[in-house]
Amino acid sequence: MVTTIQINEDVKKELDRLKSPKNTYEEVIVRLISIFEECKRGKEGLLIEGCKEMAKENLRITKEFESIEELKNWVW
């Protein structure tokens, strides 16, 4: 099914700039969606990696505190 959408003239100019004479607007839009999804997956991967590193650091700090004598023997 083919559908028609309305876009601003500036958006059309940008789409024209991104497409070659052999491309359709649909191909340009699909390519942009693909690029967006790839960037989104990359950001999610970086976020997951960052969380894993933070968890490792938190575990290291926790182990350091566990190695300290019991806190009830400390003078505060």
C-alpha positions as CSV (number, residue, x, y, z in Angstrom):
1,M,0.0,0.0,0.0
2,V,1.3,3.4,-0.9
3,T,0.6,6.4,1.3
4,T,1.2,10.1,1.0
5,I,2.6,12.2,3.8
6,Q,3.0,15.9,4.2
7,I,6.4,17.3,5.0
8,N,7.8,20.8,5.4
9,E,9.7,22.2,2.3
10,D,12.9,22.3,4.3
11,V,12.6,18.6,5.1
12,K,12.1,17.8,1.5
13,K,15.2,19.8,0.5
14,E,17.2,17.8,3.1
15,L,15.8,14.6,1.7
16,D,16.7,15.8,-1.8
17,R,20.2,16.5,-0.6
18,L,20.5,13.0,0.8
19,K,19.2,11.1,-2.2
20,S,20.9,10.3,-5.5
21,P,18.9,10.4,-8.7
22,K,18.6,6.6,-8.6
23,N,17.1,6.6,-5.0
24,T,13.5,7.0,-4.1
25,Y,12.5,9.1,-1.0
26,E,11.4,5.8,0.6
27,E,14.9,4.4,0.2
28,V,16.4,7.5,1.8
29,I,14.0,7.3,4.7
30,V,14.6,3.6,5.2
31,R,18.4,4.3,5.2
32,L,17.9,7.0,7.8
33,I,15.8,4.7,10.0
34,S,18.5,2.0,9.7
35,I,21.2,4.5,10.7
36,F,19.1,5.7,13.6
37,E,18.5,2.1,14.8
38,E,22.2,1.3,14.6
39,C,23.1,4.4,16.6
40,K,20.5,3.5,19.2
41,R,21.9,0.0,19.6
42,G,25.4,1.4,19.9
43,K,24.3,3.8,22.6
44,E,22.5,1.0,24.5
45,G,25.7,-1.1,24.2
46,L,27.8,1.7,25.6
47,L,25.3,2.2,28.5
48,I,25.4,-1.5,29.3
49,E,29.2,-1.6,29.2
50,G,29.3,1.5,31.5
51,C,27.0,-0.1,34.0
52,K,29.1,-3.3,34.0
53,E,32.2,-1.3,34.7
54,M,30.5,0.6,37.5
55,A,29.3,-2.6,39.0
56,K,32.9,-4.0,39.0
57,E,34.1,-0.8,40.7
58,N,31.4,-1.0,43.3
59,L,32.2,-4.6,44.0
60,R,35.9,-3.7,44.4
61,I,35.1,-0.9,46.8
62,T,32.7,-3.2,48.8
63,K,35.5,-5.8,49.1
64,E,37.9,-3.1,50.4
65,F,35.4,-2.2,53.1
66,E,34.8,-5.8,54.0
67,S,38.6,-6.2,54.6
68,I,38.5,-3.5,57.2
69,E,38.1,-4.6,60.9
70,E,34.6,-4.6,62.2
71,L,33.3,-1.0,62.5
72,K,32.1,-1.5,66.1
73,N,35.7,-1.5,67.2
74,W,36.4,1.8,65.7
75,V,36.4,5.1,67.6
76,W,34.3,7.7,65.8
